[in-house]
């Protein structure tokens, strides 16, 4: 089962993914400051409201991050199916 993290506030997306076979864990955005957080998941879905506000890019990870802003749950699931290969 693919494991994804969904930022708090994206409950509709989380519920949709859960109903479609994903293991979903909700998180607070401050959890993403440590790259070991990402290593627990096949993908991380964020609202996009607080992404790189200060222009920092010092967290490196191979885990894909999807910005949910402006996308439906179906569109996010489609992206997951294209990028998550585990």
C-alpha positions as CSV (number, residue, x, y, z in Angstrom):
1,X,0.0,0.0,0.0
2,X,1.3,3.4,-0.9
3,X,1.9,5.7,2.1
4,X,1.3,9.5,1.7
5,X,1.4,12.4,4.1
6,X,-1.3,15.0,3.7
7,X,-1.0,18.5,5.2
8,X,-3.6,19.3,7.8
9,X,-6.4,21.2,6.1
10,X,-6.6,18.8,3.1
11,X,-9.0,16.4,4.7
12,X,-11.1,16.0,1.6
13,X,-8.0,14.9,-0.4
14,X,-6.9,12.6,2.4
15,X,-10.3,11.0,2.6
16,X,-10.4,10.5,-1.1
17,X,-7.0,8.9,-1.3
18,X,-7.7,6.7,1.7
19,X,-10.9,5.4,-0.1
20,X,-8.7,4.7,-3.1
21,X,-6.2,2.4,-1.5
22,X,-3.6,4.8,0.0
23,X,-2.4,4.8,3.6
24,X,-2.8,8.5,4.6
25,X,-1.2,10.3,7.5
26,X,-2.1,13.9,8.3
27,X,0.7,16.3,9.4
28,X,1.4,19.9,10.4
29,X,3.5,21.9,8.0
30,X,6.3,22.4,10.6
31,X,6.9,18.6,10.4
32,X,8.5,18.9,7.0
33,X,11.5,20.9,8.2
34,X,13.4,17.6,8.7
35,X,14.2,15.5,5.7
36,X,13.8,12.3,7.7
37,X,10.0,13.2,7.8
38,X,9.9,12.7,4.0
39,X,11.6,9.3,4.2
40,X,8.6,7.8,5.8
41,X,6.3,8.4,2.8
42,X,6.0,7.7,-0.9
43,X,4.8,11.3,-1.4
44,X,3.9,14.4,0.6
45,X,0.9,16.6,-0.3
46,X,0.9,20.2,0.9
47,X,-1.5,23.0,0.5
48,X,1.1,25.3,-1.1
49,X,0.3,28.2,1.1
50,X,3.6,28.1,3.0
51,X,5.9,26.6,0.4
52,X,9.3,28.3,0.3
53,X,8.1,31.7,1.5
54,X,11.6,32.8,2.4
55,X,13.3,31.2,-0.6
56,X,15.1,28.5,1.3
57,X,15.7,25.2,-0.4
58,X,18.0,23.4,2.0
59,X,15.9,20.2,2.6
60,X,16.9,17.5,0.1
61,X,14.8,14.4,-0.3
62,X,13.8,12.0,-3.1
63,X,10.2,11.9,-1.9
64,X,7.9,13.8,-4.3
65,X,6.0,16.7,-2.9
66,X,2.7,17.6,-4.5
67,X,1.2,21.1,-4.1
68,X,-2.6,20.8,-3.9
69,X,-3.4,24.4,-4.5
70,X,-5.9,24.6,-7.4
71,X,-6.2,20.8,-7.9
72,X,-9.0,18.4,-7.2
73,X,-8.5,15.2,-5.2
74,X,-8.8,13.3,-8.5
75,X,-6.0,15.3,-10.1
76,X,-3.8,14.8,-7.1
77,X,-4.5,11.0,-7.2
78,X,-3.6,11.0,-10.9
79,X,-0.2,12.7,-10.1
80,X,0.4,10.2,-7.4
81,X,-0.2,7.3,-9.8
82,X,2.4,8.8,-12.2
83,X,5.1,9.5,-9.7
84,X,4.8,6.9,-6.9
85,X,6.4,3.7,-8.1
86,X,6.7,1.8,-4.8
